[in-house]
Amino acid sequence: MTLKECKKEEKADREFQKKFKFEGSINVLTQMMVDPAATEKRGGGKNLPLRRGEILDVIQFTNQEQILCRNSQRRCKSTGAEALLGA
């Protein structure tokens, strides 16, 4: 990983911590896949856009209906648990 990519990831992590008032380091608890049969969602606000079969890093289980996730572009937002396999 180059220095530029490393700094970009650090900046994204700081923005995530500020936006979600997240204390401490960001640890990935597990990975979950978006249900291939689910409808694709555009996202927006605090919701993550979902694509069928996409693998998401789970950062925090906020409640029964929402999970804080990070996608492959390192965008961190919450998503509905019903669209994830194994949730």
N, C-alpha and C positions, 0 to 999 in steps of 0.2 A: 504494500500500500504506500502510495506517495505521501509526502508531507501535506500537499494540498488536499488530498482525499481525507486524511486524518483530521485536519483542521475543520473540514466541512462536516464530518461526522460529529466532532465535539460541539460545533455550533448548533447542529440539529438537536443534540442531546440537551444542551442548555435551554434551547427554546421550548423543548418538550417539558422540562422540569418547571420552567416558569409558567407555561400555559396550564398545566394540570396540577400545579402546586405540589409537585412530587419531590419528596425528600430523599436524599441518599443517592446511591448509584443505581443505574438502570440494569436490572438483572432479568434475563429471559427465563421465565418459569418453565415453559414448554412451547411446543409448536403445534398449531392446529391448521387443518385444511378447510377452506371454504367448500361447502357442499356443492358437488358438481351439478346437482339438480336444482340448486337455488337460483333465483333470478339475480341478475347482476344489478348492483346499486351504484349510483353515481357518487354518493357521499355528499359532504358539505357540512359546514358548521363544525361540530365535534365528531361527526361520523366518518368512518373510513370507507372509501370506495371499495366495493367487493367485486372480484372477478372469480368466476367458477374455477375451482381447483387450485386457487392460489394458496400458498403456504404463508401463514402469519405467525410472528413471534408473539406469544402472550406475555405481557409484562405484569398485569395485575388483574385479578378477578374483582371487579368493583361491586357487583351485585348479581342476582340471578339472571337478569336480562342483558347486562352490559359487561363487556370484557375490554380492557385496555390492550390494544395490539399495535404492532409495528409491521408494516409491509416491506416488500423487497426494496422499495425506494427510500426506506428509513422514515416514512411518514408515520407518526404515532397519533392514533385517535381511537376512540371507542367504537365498538361494533356490537351488533346484536348477537347474542349467544345462539339464537335459533338457526343462524346461517352457518355455524361452524360444526364440523364433525367432531364428536367426542366431547361436546360441551354439555 
